[in-house]
């Protein structure tokens, strides 16, 4: 009955399946598949020192952690560890073992400030505080019933605006990289991100097995991408919006709503029945947009921070 912690072996299908299964049980509002787990483990940027971990008991995966260095930030020495244990396997010591292994890895890589997302419950928050972490900002997970919900009607496109699919940029996705980099820089966060590495973005975003270029909608103004709603799918019936944003010069025109409405409608037409997204709790405008679409908050996470001496 001993619990052990070890590295995920990305070429072992059972490891990827176990990791994805635990994540689905602990975070049913996020998309994980065995293929995405294996891809993340093998295609992470070298500077991220990414290390996915499994906690096992009697050969069964009961806990997970994804651990790494925030390599795409102007501030150095920041690390992250996100630990999730299957709900029916808590209080067996898996969480503490995962935290210990993660922190040892991050300190060896020179990290002095650690970030962790923690599901907002008294037990989870007490666990984080027991390990020396302090609460910071929070974020919501939201769910939309695509099969039975009523989406807002399509609005007329403003003059000079057209809607395209990200797949239209397959030959040269760089304009979408530029747009993603600009909007991500303005997202509320404890960490400042700078997307400057186009090749890394291709690996981590564009070529990711969950990303759907066909369902990602782009609002184009005068021939240039001005807003977008980026989609991921699990290959089944679940669809997720991982980023919706507008270039600074075009904000306030409702372009993100146009793009997201287009993506949601095409996802429903393609047979997807559930839509998920996430919002920083301080991002009032985006929360209002998602409520307008019919999304409901289904869970909340709190960002916890630990600064090492």
N, C-alpha and C positions, 0 to 999 in steps of 0.2 A: 504493500500500500504506500510505498515511498514515492513522493513527488520529486521528479527531476526536471531540470531546465537544460535545454540544449538548443543549438542553432537549427533553424529550418534548413533542410536539404532540398534546394529548389528542383533538383532532378528526381526527387522522390515524390511521386504523385500522392502517396499517402500523407506526407507531411503537408503538402499544399492543400489537400482536401481537409485535413484536420484543422489547419489554421483557418481556412475559410469557414468551416462549420462553426468553430467557436466564435468567430467574429459575427457570424449571422445570428447566433443565439444571443450574444451580448449586445449587438448593435443591429437589430433587424431593419433599421432605417438607413443603413449604408450598404453599398454594393461591394461584395467581395465574391470572387470565384477562385477556384484552384488555379486557373490560368493567370489571373491577375496577381495572385500571391507569388507564383513562380516568376512572373515577368518582373515584378517589383524587386525581387531578390537578385535578379540577374542583370537588370538594366539601370539600377540606381547610379547616380553620378559617383565617380570614385571618391571625390572629396566629401561625400555624405557619410562614408564609412557605415553604410546602412547594414543593420544586422537584425533580421527577424528572428524571434525566439519562440519556442514552444515549451510549455509546461506539460509534462505527461505524468499520468499515474497508471501503472499496470499497462503501459503501452498505448493508453488512450489520451489524446490531446484534450486538456481541460483549461488551458490558459495560453495567452499569446501576448507578445509585445513587439511593436515595431520601434526600432531604436536607431538614431542617427544624428549626424551633425547638420545644422542648418547652413548649408553651403552657399545658398543663394541670397545671403543677407550681407549688407555692408558691415555689420557688427560681428566680429569674430567670436569664437569660443562659446557658441550657443548650441545646445543639444536638445533632443526631444526623446521622450519615451512615453508611449501610449500602451497601457497595460489593461487587458480585458480578460476576465475569467468567465467561463460558462456559468450562467446563473445557478445551475444545480451542482456546481463544484466549488463554491466559495467556502471559506473557512477551513481550507486544507493546507494553507501555507503557500499555495502557488503564486499568489500575487506578490508576497514579500520576496520569494525567490526570484521572480522575474524582475522586480525593482532592483534587487541587489546585483544581478547579472548585468542589467542595463546600465546602472550607474558605474559599475566597474569598467565597462566598455567605454562609456562616454568620458570618464575621467582619464582613462588611458589615452584617449584621443585629444585631450587638452580642454575639454569643455568645463566651463566654470559656472554656467547658468543653464539650468535644465527646465524644460517646459513639458507639462503633461496634461492631457485632457482627461477629465474625470466625470463620469455620469453623476448628475446632481441628485444624490440621495444621501441621507445622514451617514449610512455605513461607508459609502465610497469616500465621502468628504473626510470622515474621521480617519480612514485608512491613509489618505494623502497627507493629512496634517500630522499623523503619527510618524510618518517618514520624513518630516521636516519641510513639507511644501506649504506654501501660502496661497490663498485664493486670489485670483485676478479676474479677468473678464469672463463673461459667459456667452454661450451661443446656443441657438435652438435648432433642433431637427424638425422638419415639417413634412407632412404627408398629404397627398391629394389622391382621392379615389377617382382615377381616370375612367374606370369602367362605368361608374354610375353618377359621377359629378357632372355639373353643367359648367362648361367653360364660357368665359365672356365671348360675345360675338366678335368676329374680326372687324377691325376698324379700317377705314380707308387710309391708304398710304399717303403721307404728305407729298407734295410735289418734289420731285428729285430724289425720292427714296424708293428703293426696291428691296425685296427680300430674296436672299440667296441661301444656299446650303454650304456648309463648310467644305463639302466634297467638291464644290465648284472650284476650290482653291488647291486641289490635290497636287497639281503640277508645281505650285509655288505657295506654300502656306505662310510664308513670312509676313504678309500683311495681317494675318490673324495673330501671329506671334507678337507683333508690335502692339496690336490692340489689347491682347491679353496682358502684356507687360504693363501697359499704362493703367489699365483698370485695377490690376492686382496691387499696384503701388499705392492706390488710394483706398484699399480695403481696410476697415478697422482691424487692428491686430496688435498683439504684444511684440511682434517681430516685424521689422522692416525687411521687405523682400525686394530684390532687384533682379528682374529677369533680363539678363544680358547675354546669356548663352543660348543661341538659337539651336545648336545641335542638341544640347541637353533638353530643351523644350520639345524637340521632335521626339526624343526618346521617351520622356516622362509624360508627355501630354498627347501629342498628335498620334504617335504609334502605339499608345497604350491599348491593350486588348479590350478594355471597357469603353473606350471613347468611340462615339458614333459621329463621324463626320456627316453622315447622311441625315441625322436628326438634329444636328447643331445648326441653328438658324442665325443668319447674319443680316443686319440692316445695313444697307449700303447707301451712302450719300455721295452723289457726284462721282460714282465709280470707286469709292474707297470705303472699306469697312468702318462703320461708325458705332455699331452696337452689336452684341451677340449674346446668345444663350447656349452654353456648351453642354452637350448631353453625353451621358454614359448609360449603358444598359448592361444587364447581366446575362444576356442571351436567352432570357426567358420572358417574364412578363413585367419585370421591374425596370423602371427608367429613373434616372437621376439627373438633376441639373447641378453641375459642379461650379459653374461661374456664370453670372449674368451681369453684364456691365456695358457702359457707354463711354466713348472717348470724351475727354473733358470739353472739347469744343462743341459737342452736340448734346450735352445733358439738358434736361428739362423739356425735351420734345416728345417724350413717350416712346422713344425708339427701342429701349430694352423691353418694354411691355409688348411691342409689336413682334419682336424677335421671339420672346418667350411664348407668346400665344401661338405663333406659327409652329414652334417646335413641339409644344404640348399637343396641338391638334394632329400633327403628323405622327407623333408617338402613339396617340390613341388609335388613329387609323391603322397603324402597323400592328396593333394587337396588344400594346402594353396597357396594363390595368392599374398599376400603382406608380405614382410619381413622388419622388423624394427630393428634398433640397435642404440647405442649411443656411442660417443667417446669424451673424453676430448680433447679440441682444441689443447692442447700441445702434444697429443699422436700421433705424425706423423707416426710412423710405422703402427699402427692399422688403422689409417685413409687411408693410402696407400693400405693396404690389402683390406679394404672394398670397395675402389674405384675400385680395381682390380676385385672384384666380381660384380661390376656394381651399387653399392649403390650410391645414390646422397643425399647431404645434403638438408634436407627439413625444418629445423628450428634450431635456436640456443638459448641456455639458458645461463644466466650469474649468477654466484654464488655471492650472496650478503651477507655481514657479518655486524653484529652489536654487539659491545662490550658494555655491561651494566656497569654503574659506580660502 
